[in-house]
Amino acid sequence: MSKAKQKRAKRLGFCGKKPKDGQQSQGGKKDPGVPNVRRFKDHSQRQAELRKQRLEEQQERQRLSREKEMMKRRSLDSFQKDIQLRQKEFEQREGQMQDLEKHVNFETENSRKAYCREFKKVIEAADVILEVLDARDPLGCRCPQVEQAVVQSGTNKKIILVLNKIDLVSKEIVEKWIKYLRNEFPTVAFKSSTQQQNKNLKRSRVPVTQATQELLESSACVGADCLMKLLGNYCRNQDIRTAISVGVVGFPNVGKSSLINSLKRSRACNVGATPGVTKCLQEVHLDKHIKLLDCPGIVMATSTSDAAMILRNCVKIEQLVDPVPPVEAILRRCNKAQIMDHYGIPDFQTAHEFLALLARRQGKLKKGGLPDTDKAAKSVLMDWTGGRISYFTHPPETHTLPTHVNAEIVAEMGKAFDWDELEKGNLEALAGNLVYTCSDIDTTQFGPMTVELKNPKTKSSSATEAVGPKPVDLKDILDVDPLLQGQALLAANKKRKKQQKRAGKNHFDFPASKSTLRQG
């Protein structure tokens, strides 16, 4: 074949040698693959899965054999070295923790000693001592050691009990406490200003008997005029023509600095919801005649339990090692049904079960999904100290003078102040105070305390039904003419939708259908 014919045959695709007998062509036939039939596909998939499973089993056997070989190679000496290394690391961590605890205890002890020194300075420099008490628990916040130190000073110092935070307690309870405490020392009802501005804090000069409800519910200070008049009467009765020093003492977080700011009508002292904001003695001049001395909060009571101090917000919750005992005390004083409704948890029997349910409810979990009861307990204590769980105590039915107070001291304190003016000021401060409705708890079981839950996190179904629109009354529709029942049902449904829209509801409970009405 000539070259021209070969080129032409190659161009047309006919070039190439023919295979000899008994030989196949170079290209060969292509593999058609698995037929597109279900049984063939299932068979191929099973084969692939079996191959994969055999491969995994082989790898697992190889891994186990390697680990077994490594365990054989490890000797007893390596185990001993490993144990010694871990023990050394553990001892180092324990030593660091002990050093840290010693440092914290040392700082705490130093701060307590410093606070006691500041307190002694206030007692020595003051002519009148204002002992600030929390109106929710006056006896629990009262410090007999302070009163005894003032009485035994022998310098004719006077004590005035200031019943602060009267807006958190009902008027009847405040009146009972004033009547009880006035058997020992002059007592003034007071409400500090809650405004956040730096100057011109509001202080109502309008008599409370003539004030409106909006004024009584505002953030203005109440009772400051009565206290200032009482101090003025003391200066006149004692014939004091120079300035007097007034020391403000009390437990942590009872409102000492807030009282000074309310009297000064400016933020002269730092305030906060946590105890220990005031660190040292501070002098605040109200005018040229009165000088206030702010003292750090101190706790001298040694007979009270740690749980009681925590519930009175005398200890920082973040620094608690075991927050469960205070929660147990709260549960003993609260109604179980109210607690369950407030936190949206099922029934419980013990405090640990309650904290476990609450931790799961709030998503406070540890590694492995275990409930973090410590965090749940601290959240409950934050609700208690933050006012979401309100409480107040009842005064004792009978009054007995403490050991450091006698009838002569009470009479001497009364001569220095105008009792009639004090009584009038207390009545004005209590005239418009809000009235709370709380259910009393059995005092034989829980003590003289009433607990009220505010702003529940979950609402009960009964409360939701009471607020929502009323369902359609099918009896009224059945009384209508059968030809007009459809229109009546549509009108009732339309009216109910409008009520739901006004109430801001997001769910709709539609009434029964027409077929249901016909069947009925």
Contacts in CASP RR format, 6 or more apart in sequence:
PFRMAT RR
TARGET T0000
AUTHOR 0000-0000-0000
METHOD contacts of the structure
MODEL  1
MSKAKQKRAKRLGFCGKKPKDGQQSQGGKKDPGVPNVRRFKDHSQRQAEL
RKQRLEEQQERQRLSREKEMMKRRSLDSFQKDIQLRQKEFEQREGQMQDL
EKHVNFETENSRKAYCREFKKVIEAADVILEVLDARDPLGCRCPQVEQAV
VQSGTNKKIILVLNKIDLVSKEIVEKWIKYLRNEFPTVAFKSSTQQQNKN
LKRSRVPVTQATQELLESSACVGADCLMKLLGNYCRNQDIRTAISVGVVG
FPNVGKSSLINSLKRSRACNVGATPGVTKCLQEVHLDKHIKLLDCPGIVM
ATSTSDAAMILRNCVKIEQLVDPVPPVEAILRRCNKAQIMDHYGIPDFQT
AHEFLALLARRQGKLKKGGLPDTDKAAKSVLMDWTGGRISYFTHPPETHT
LPTHVNAEIVAEMGKAFDWDELEKGNLEALAGNLVYTCSDIDTTQFGPMT
VELKNPKTKSSSATEAVGPKPVDLKDILDVDPLLQGQALLAANKKRKKQQ
KRAGKNHFDFPASKSTLRQG
1 9 0 8 1.000
6 15 0 8 1.000
9 15 0 8 1.000
19 25 0 8 1.000
34 40 0 8 1.000
34 41 0 8 1.000
34 44 0 8 1.000
112 298 0 8 1.000
114 279 0 8 1.000
114 280 0 8 1.000
115 296 0 8 1.000
115 297 0 8 1.000
115 298 0 8 1.000
116 298 0 8 1.000
118 280 0 8 1.000
118 281 0 8 1.000
118 295 0 8 1.000
118 296 0 8 1.000
119 146 0 8 1.000
119 249 0 8 1.000
119 295 0 8 1.000
119 296 0 8 1.000
119 297 0 8 1.000
119 298 0 8 1.000
121 281 0 8 1.000
122 129 0 8 1.000
122 247 0 8 1.000
122 248 0 8 1.000
122 249 0 8 1.000
122 281 0 8 1.000
122 293 0 8 1.000
122 295 0 8 1.000
123 129 0 8 1.000
123 146 0 8 1.000
123 149 0 8 1.000
123 150 0 8 1.000
123 153 0 8 1.000
123 157 0 8 1.000
123 249 0 8 1.000
124 153 0 8 1.000
125 245 0 8 1.000
125 247 0 8 1.000
125 293 0 8 1.000
126 157 0 8 1.000
126 245 0 8 1.000
126 246 0 8 1.000
126 247 0 8 1.000
126 293 0 8 1.000
127 157 0 8 1.000
127 158 0 8 1.000
127 240 0 8 1.000
127 244 0 8 1.000
127 245 0 8 1.000
127 246 0 8 1.000
128 157 0 8 1.000
128 158 0 8 1.000
128 159 0 8 1.000
128 160 0 8 1.000
128 231 0 8 1.000
128 234 0 8 1.000
128 244 0 8 1.000
128 245 0 8 1.000
128 246 0 8 1.000
128 247 0 8 1.000
129 146 0 8 1.000
129 150 0 8 1.000
129 157 0 8 1.000
129 158 0 8 1.000
129 159 0 8 1.000
129 160 0 8 1.000
129 246 0 8 1.000
129 247 0 8 1.000
129 249 0 8 1.000
130 160 0 8 1.000
130 162 0 8 1.000
130 246 0 8 1.000
130 247 0 8 1.000
130 248 0 8 1.000
130 249 0 8 1.000
130 259 0 8 1.000
131 142 0 8 1.000
131 143 0 8 1.000
131 146 0 8 1.000
131 147 0 8 1.000
131 159 0 8 1.000
131 160 0 8 1.000
131 161 0 8 1.000
131 162 0 8 1.000
131 185 0 8 1.000
131 249 0 8 1.000
131 250 0 8 1.000
132 141 0 8 1.000
132 162 0 8 1.000
132 164 0 8 1.000
132 248 0 8 1.000
132 249 0 8 1.000
132 250 0 8 1.000
132 254 0 8 1.000
132 255 0 8 1.000
132 256 0 8 1.000
132 259 0 8 1.000
133 141 0 8 1.000
133 142 0 8 1.000
133 161 0 8 1.000
133 162 0 8 1.000
133 163 0 8 1.000
133 164 0 8 1.000
133 181 0 8 1.000
133 250 0 8 1.000
133 254 0 8 1.000
134 140 0 8 1.000
134 141 0 8 1.000
134 164 0 8 1.000
134 165 0 8 1.000
134 251 0 8 1.000
134 254 0 8 1.000
134 312 0 8 1.000
135 163 0 8 1.000
135 164 0 8 1.000
135 165 0 8 1.000
135 166 0 8 1.000
135 168 0 8 1.000
135 169 0 8 1.000
135 173 0 8 1.000
135 174 0 8 1.000
135 177 0 8 1.000
135 189 0 8 1.000
135 392 0 8 1.000
136 165 0 8 1.000
136 168 0 8 1.000
136 169 0 8 1.000
136 390 0 8 1.000
136 391 0 8 1.000
136 392 0 8 1.000
136 393 0 8 1.000
137 312 0 8 1.000
137 391 0 8 1.000
137 392 0 8 1.000
137 393 0 8 1.000
137 449 0 8 1.000
138 161 0 8 1.000
138 163 0 8 1.000
138 177 0 8 1.000
138 181 0 8 1.000
138 393 0 8 1.000
138 395 0 8 1.000
139 393 0 8 1.000
139 395 0 8 1.000
140 304 0 8 1.000
140 308 0 8 1.000
140 312 0 8 1.000
140 393 0 8 1.000
141 250 0 8 1.000
141 251 0 8 1.000
141 254 0 8 1.000
141 312 0 8 1.000
143 249 0 8 1.000
143 250 0 8 1.000
143 251 0 8 1.000
143 298 0 8 1.000
143 299 0 8 1.000
143 300 0 8 1.000
143 301 0 8 1.000
144 301 0 8 1.000
144 402 0 8 1.000
144 404 0 8 1.000
145 300 0 8 1.000
145 301 0 8 1.000
146 249 0 8 1.000
146 250 0 8 1.000
146 300 0 8 1.000
147 159 0 8 1.000
147 185 0 8 1.000
147 402 0 8 1.000
147 404 0 8 1.000
147 405 0 8 1.000
148 404 0 8 1.000
150 157 0 8 1.000
150 159 0 8 1.000
151 159 0 8 1.000
151 404 0 8 1.000
151 405 0 8 1.000
151 409 0 8 1.000
152 404 0 8 1.000
158 234 0 8 1.000
158 413 0 8 1.000
158 416 0 8 1.000
158 417 0 8 1.000
159 185 0 8 1.000
159 186 0 8 1.000
159 413 0 8 1.000
160 185 0 8 1.000
160 186 0 8 1.000
160 187 0 8 1.000
160 188 0 8 1.000
160 227 0 8 1.000
160 230 0 8 1.000
160 417 0 8 1.000
161 181 0 8 1.000
161 184 0 8 1.000
161 185 0 8 1.000
161 186 0 8 1.000
161 187 0 8 1.000
161 188 0 8 1.000
162 187 0 8 1.000
162 188 0 8 1.000
162 190 0 8 1.000
162 227 0 8 1.000
162 259 0 8 1.000
163 174 0 8 1.000
163 177 0 8 1.000
163 178 0 8 1.000
163 181 0 8 1.000
163 187 0 8 1.000
163 188 0 8 1.000
163 189 0 8 1.000
163 190 0 8 1.000
164 190 0 8 1.000
164 191 0 8 1.000
164 192 0 8 1.000
164 254 0 8 1.000
164 255 0 8 1.000
164 258 0 8 1.000
164 259 0 8 1.000
165 191 0 8 1.000
165 192 0 8 1.000
165 254 0 8 1.000
165 255 0 8 1.000
166 174 0 8 1.000
166 189 0 8 1.000
166 190 0 8 1.000
166 191 0 8 1.000
166 222 0 8 1.000
166 429 0 8 1.000
166 430 0 8 1.000
166 433 0 8 1.000
167 191 0 8 1.000
167 222 0 8 1.000
167 433 0 8 1.000
167 434 0 8 1.000
168 387 0 8 1.000
168 390 0 8 1.000
168 392 0 8 1.000
169 392 0 8 1.000
169 436 0 8 1.000
170 392 0 8 1.000
170 433 0 8 1.000
170 434 0 8 1.000
170 435 0 8 1.000
170 436 0 8 1.000
170 438 0 8 1.000
171 430 0 8 1.000
171 432 0 8 1.000
171 433 0 8 1.000
171 434 0 8 1.000
171 435 0 8 1.000
172 435 0 8 1.000
173 392 0 8 1.000
173 394 0 8 1.000
174 189 0 8 1.000
174 430 0 8 1.000
174 433 0 8 1.000
175 430 0 8 1.000
176 394 0 8 1.000
176 395 0 8 1.000
177 187 0 8 1.000
177 395 0 8 1.000
178 187 0 8 1.000
178 189 0 8 1.000
178 426 0 8 1.000
179 395 0 8 1.000
180 395 0 8 1.000
180 396 0 8 1.000
180 399 0 8 1.000
181 187 0 8 1.000
183 399 0 8 1.000
183 401 0 8 1.000
183 410 0 8 1.000
184 401 0 8 1.000
184 402 0 8 1.000
184 405 0 8 1.000
184 410 0 8 1.000
185 405 0 8 1.000
185 410 0 8 1.000
185 413 0 8 1.000
186 230 0 8 1.000
186 413 0 8 1.000
186 414 0 8 1.000
186 417 0 8 1.000
186 419 0 8 1.000
186 422 0 8 1.000
187 422 0 8 1.000
187 426 0 8 1.000
188 223 0 8 1.000
188 226 0 8 1.000
188 227 0 8 1.000
188 230 0 8 1.000
188 422 0 8 1.000
188 426 0 8 1.000
189 222 0 8 1.000
189 223 0 8 1.000
189 226 0 8 1.000
189 425 0 8 1.000
189 426 0 8 1.000
189 429 0 8 1.000
189 430 0 8 1.000
190 222 0 8 1.000
190 223 0 8 1.000
190 224 0 8 1.000
190 227 0 8 1.000
190 259 0 8 1.000
190 262 0 8 1.000
190 429 0 8 1.000
191 221 0 8 1.000
191 222 0 8 1.000
191 223 0 8 1.000
191 429 0 8 1.000
192 221 0 8 1.000
192 255 0 8 1.000
192 258 0 8 1.000
192 259 0 8 1.000
192 261 0 8 1.000
192 262 0 8 1.000
193 201 0 8 1.000
193 202 0 8 1.000
193 203 0 8 1.000
193 219 0 8 1.000
193 220 0 8 1.000
193 221 0 8 1.000
193 258 0 8 1.000
193 261 0 8 1.000
193 262 0 8 1.000
193 265 0 8 1.000
194 219 0 8 1.000
195 201 0 8 1.000
195 202 0 8 1.000
195 219 0 8 1.000
195 220 0 8 1.000
197 267 0 8 1.000
198 266 0 8 1.000
198 267 0 8 1.000
199 265 0 8 1.000
199 266 0 8 1.000
199 267 0 8 1.000
200 265 0 8 1.000
200 266 0 8 1.000
201 221 0 8 1.000
201 261 0 8 1.000
201 262 0 8 1.000
201 264 0 8 1.000
201 265 0 8 1.000
201 266 0 8 1.000
201 267 0 8 1.000
202 218 0 8 1.000
202 219 0 8 1.000
202 220 0 8 1.000
202 221 0 8 1.000
203 220 0 8 1.000
203 221 0 8 1.000
203 224 0 8 1.000
203 225 0 8 1.000
203 262 0 8 1.000
203 265 0 8 1.000
204 211 0 8 1.000
204 215 0 8 1.000
204 218 0 8 1.000
204 220 0 8 1.000
204 221 0 8 1.000
204 222 0 8 1.000
205 225 0 8 1.000
206 215 0 8 1.000
207 428 0 8 1.000
208 216 0 8 1.000
208 222 0 8 1.000
208 428 0 8 1.000
208 429 0 8 1.000
208 430 0 8 1.000
208 431 0 8 1.000
208 432 0 8 1.000
209 428 0 8 1.000
209 431 0 8 1.000
209 432 0 8 1.000
211 432 0 8 1.000
213 432 0 8 1.000
216 222 0 8 1.000
216 432 0 8 1.000
216 433 0 8 1.000
216 434 0 8 1.000
217 434 0 8 1.000
221 262 0 8 1.000
222 429 0 8 1.000
223 425 0 8 1.000
223 428 0 8 1.000
223 429 0 8 1.000
224 262 0 8 1.000
224 263 0 8 1.000
225 425 0 8 1.000
226 421 0 8 1.000
226 422 0 8 1.000
226 424 0 8 1.000
226 425 0 8 1.000
226 426 0 8 1.000
226 428 0 8 1.000
226 429 0 8 1.000
227 263 0 8 1.000
228 263 0 8 1.000
229 418 0 8 1.000
229 421 0 8 1.000
229 425 0 8 1.000
230 417 0 8 1.000
230 418 0 8 1.000
230 421 0 8 1.000
230 422 0 8 1.000
231 244 0 8 1.000
231 246 0 8 1.000
231 290 0 8 1.000
233 417 0 8 1.000
233 418 0 8 1.000
233 421 0 8 1.000
234 240 0 8 1.000
234 244 0 8 1.000
234 416 0 8 1.000
234 417 0 8 1.000
235 244 0 8 1.000
235 289 0 8 1.000
237 415 0 8 1.000
237 416 0 8 1.000
237 417 0 8 1.000
237 418 0 8 1.000
238 416 0 8 1.000
242 289 0 8 1.000
243 288 0 8 1.000
243 289 0 8 1.000
243 290 0 8 1.000
243 291 0 8 1.000
244 289 0 8 1.000
244 290 0 8 1.000
244 291 0 8 1.000
245 291 0 8 1.000
245 292 0 8 1.000
245 293 0 8 1.000
246 290 0 8 1.000
246 291 0 8 1.000
246 292 0 8 1.000
246 293 0 8 1.000
247 292 0 8 1.000
247 293 0 8 1.000
247 294 0 8 1.000
247 295 0 8 1.000
248 256 0 8 1.000
248 259 0 8 1.000
248 260 0 8 1.000
248 292 0 8 1.000
248 293 0 8 1.000
248 294 0 8 1.000
248 295 0 8 1.000
249 256 0 8 1.000
249 295 0 8 1.000
249 297 0 8 1.000
249 298 0 8 1.000
250 256 0 8 1.000
250 295 0 8 1.000
250 297 0 8 1.000
250 298 0 8 1.000
251 297 0 8 1.000
251 298 0 8 1.000
251 299 0 8 1.000
251 312 0 8 1.000
251 314 0 8 1.000
252 275 0 8 1.000
252 276 0 8 1.000
252 296 0 8 1.000
252 297 0 8 1.000
252 298 0 8 1.000
252 299 0 8 1.000
252 313 0 8 1.000
252 314 0 8 1.000
253 272 0 8 1.000
253 273 0 8 1.000
253 274 0 8 1.000
253 275 0 8 1.000
253 276 0 8 1.000
253 312 0 8 1.000
253 313 0 8 1.000
253 314 0 8 1.000
253 385 0 8 1.000
255 271 0 8 1.000
256 278 0 8 1.000
256 294 0 8 1.000
256 295 0 8 1.000
256 297 0 8 1.000
257 269 0 8 1.000
257 270 0 8 1.000
257 271 0 8 1.000
257 272 0 8 1.000
257 277 0 8 1.000
257 278 0 8 1.000
257 294 0 8 1.000
258 271 0 8 1.000
260 268 0 8 1.000
260 269 0 8 1.000
260 284 0 8 1.000
260 292 0 8 1.000
260 294 0 8 1.000
261 267 0 8 1.000
261 268 0 8 1.000
261 269 0 8 1.000
261 271 0 8 1.000
263 286 0 8 1.000
263 292 0 8 1.000
264 284 0 8 1.000
264 286 0 8 1.000
264 292 0 8 1.000
268 282 0 8 1.000
268 284 0 8 1.000
269 278 0 8 1.000
269 282 0 8 1.000
269 284 0 8 1.000
269 294 0 8 1.000
270 277 0 8 1.000
270 278 0 8 1.000
271 277 0 8 1.000
273 385 0 8 1.000
273 386 0 8 1.000
274 316 0 8 1.000
275 297 0 8 1.000
275 313 0 8 1.000
275 314 0 8 1.000
275 315 0 8 1.000
275 316 0 8 1.000
276 296 0 8 1.000
276 297 0 8 1.000
276 316 0 8 1.000
278 294 0 8 1.000
278 295 0 8 1.000
278 296 0 8 1.000
278 297 0 8 1.000
279 296 0 8 1.000
280 296 0 8 1.000
281 293 0 8 1.000
281 294 0 8 1.000
281 295 0 8 1.000
281 296 0 8 1.000
282 293 0 8 1.000
282 294 0 8 1.000
283 291 0 8 1.000
283 292 0 8 1.000
283 293 0 8 1.000
283 294 0 8 1.000
284 291 0 8 1.000
284 292 0 8 1.000
284 293 0 8 1.000
284 294 0 8 1.000
285 291 0 8 1.000
285 292 0 8 1.000
286 292 0 8 1.000
299 309 0 8 1.000
299 314 0 8 1.000
301 309 0 8 1.000
306 315 0 8 1.000
306 325 0 8 1.000
307 325 0 8 1.000
307 326 0 8 1.000
307 328 0 8 1.000
307 329 0 8 1.000
308 329 0 8 1.000
309 315 0 8 1.000
310 317 0 8 1.000
310 320 0 8 1.000
310 323 0 8 1.000
310 326 0 8 1.000
310 381 0 8 1.000
311 326 0 8 1.000
311 329 0 8 1.000
311 330 0 8 1.000
311 381 0 8 1.000
311 384 0 8 1.000
311 385 0 8 1.000
313 385 0 8 1.000
317 323 0 8 1.000
317 378 0 8 1.000
317 381 0 8 1.000
317 382 0 8 1.000
317 385 0 8 1.000
318 378 0 8 1.000
320 326 0 8 1.000
320 378 0 8 1.000
320 381 0 8 1.000
323 374 0 8 1.000
323 377 0 8 1.000
323 378 0 8 1.000
323 381 0 8 1.000
324 351 0 8 1.000
324 352 0 8 1.000
324 355 0 8 1.000
324 373 0 8 1.000
324 374 0 8 1.000
324 377 0 8 1.000
326 377 0 8 1.000
326 381 0 8 1.000
326 384 0 8 1.000
327 351 0 8 1.000
327 354 0 8 1.000
327 355 0 8 1.000
327 377 0 8 1.000
327 380 0 8 1.000
327 381 0 8 1.000
328 351 0 8 1.000
330 380 0 8 1.000
330 381 0 8 1.000
330 384 0 8 1.000
330 389 0 8 1.000
330 451 0 8 1.000
331 339 0 8 1.000
331 351 0 8 1.000
331 354 0 8 1.000
332 445 0 8 1.000
332 446 0 8 1.000
333 391 0 8 1.000
333 441 0 8 1.000
333 446 0 8 1.000
333 447 0 8 1.000
333 449 0 8 1.000
333 451 0 8 1.000
334 389 0 8 1.000
334 441 0 8 1.000
334 451 0 8 1.000
334 453 0 8 1.000
335 439 0 8 1.000
335 441 0 8 1.000
335 451 0 8 1.000
336 347 0 8 1.000
336 348 0 8 1.000
338 453 0 8 1.000
339 345 0 8 1.000
339 354 0 8 1.000
339 453 0 8 1.000
340 346 0 8 1.000
340 347 0 8 1.000
340 348 0 8 1.000
341 453 0 8 1.000
341 456 0 8 1.000
341 458 0 8 1.000
341 460 0 8 1.000
342 389 0 8 1.000
342 453 0 8 1.000
342 456 0 8 1.000
342 457 0 8 1.000
342 458 0 8 1.000
343 358 0 8 1.000
343 361 0 8 1.000
343 457 0 8 1.000
343 458 0 8 1.000
344 361 0 8 1.000
344 457 0 8 1.000
344 458 0 8 1.000
345 354 0 8 1.000
345 357 0 8 1.000
345 358 0 8 1.000
345 361 0 8 1.000
346 357 0 8 1.000
348 354 0 8 1.000
348 357 0 8 1.000
352 373 0 8 1.000
355 371 0 8 1.000
355 373 0 8 1.000
355 376 0 8 1.000
355 377 0 8 1.000
355 380 0 8 1.000
356 371 0 8 1.000
356 373 0 8 1.000
356 376 0 8 1.000
357 371 0 8 1.000
358 364 0 8 1.000
358 376 0 8 1.000
358 379 0 8 1.000
358 380 0 8 1.000
359 365 0 8 1.000
359 371 0 8 1.000
359 372 0 8 1.000
359 373 0 8 1.000
359 375 0 8 1.000
359 376 0 8 1.000
360 371 0 8 1.000
362 376 0 8 1.000
362 379 0 8 1.000
364 371 0 8 1.000
364 372 0 8 1.000
364 375 0 8 1.000
364 376 0 8 1.000
364 379 0 8 1.000
365 371 0 8 1.000
365 372 0 8 1.000
366 372 0 8 1.000
383 389 0 8 1.000
384 391 0 8 1.000
387 454 0 8 1.000
388 453 0 8 1.000
388 454 0 8 1.000
388 455 0 8 1.000
389 451 0 8 1.000
389 452 0 8 1.000
389 453 0 8 1.000
389 454 0 8 1.000
390 436 0 8 1.000
390 451 0 8 1.000
390 452 0 8 1.000
390 453 0 8 1.000
390 454 0 8 1.000
391 449 0 8 1.000
391 450 0 8 1.000
391 451 0 8 1.000
391 452 0 8 1.000
392 438 0 8 1.000
392 449 0 8 1.000
392 450 0 8 1.000
393 448 0 8 1.000
393 449 0 8 1.000
393 450 0 8 1.000
394 443 0 8 1.000
394 448 0 8 1.000
394 449 0 8 1.000
394 450 0 8 1.000
395 448 0 8 1.000
396 448 0 8 1.000
401 407 0 8 1.000
401 410 0 8 1.000
436 452 0 8 1.000
438 450 0 8 1.000
438 451 0 8 1.000
438 452 0 8 1.000
439 450 0 8 1.000
440 450 0 8 1.000
441 447 0 8 1.000
441 449 0 8 1.000
441 450 0 8 1.000
441 451 0 8 1.000
443 449 0 8 1.000
467 503 0 8 1.000
468 499 0 8 1.000
468 500 0 8 1.000
468 503 0 8 1.000
468 505 0 8 1.000
469 496 0 8 1.000
469 499 0 8 1.000
469 500 0 8 1.000
469 503 0 8 1.000
469 505 0 8 1.000
470 496 0 8 1.000
470 499 0 8 1.000
471 496 0 8 1.000
471 509 0 8 1.000
471 511 0 8 1.000
472 489 0 8 1.000
472 492 0 8 1.000
472 493 0 8 1.000
472 496 0 8 1.000
472 511 0 8 1.000
473 492 0 8 1.000
474 511 0 8 1.000
474 512 0 8 1.000
474 517 0 8 1.000
476 488 0 8 1.000
477 485 0 8 1.000
477 486 0 8 1.000
477 488 0 8 1.000
477 489 0 8 1.000
477 492 0 8 1.000
477 517 0 8 1.000
478 485 0 8 1.000
478 517 0 8 1.000
478 520 0 8 1.000
480 488 0 8 1.000
485 514 0 8 1.000
485 517 0 8 1.000
486 514 0 8 1.000
486 517 0 8 1.000
489 511 0 8 1.000
489 514 0 8 1.000
489 517 0 8 1.000
492 511 0 8 1.000
493 510 0 8 1.000
493 511 0 8 1.000
496 511 0 8 1.000
497 508 0 8 1.000
500 508 0 8 1.000
END
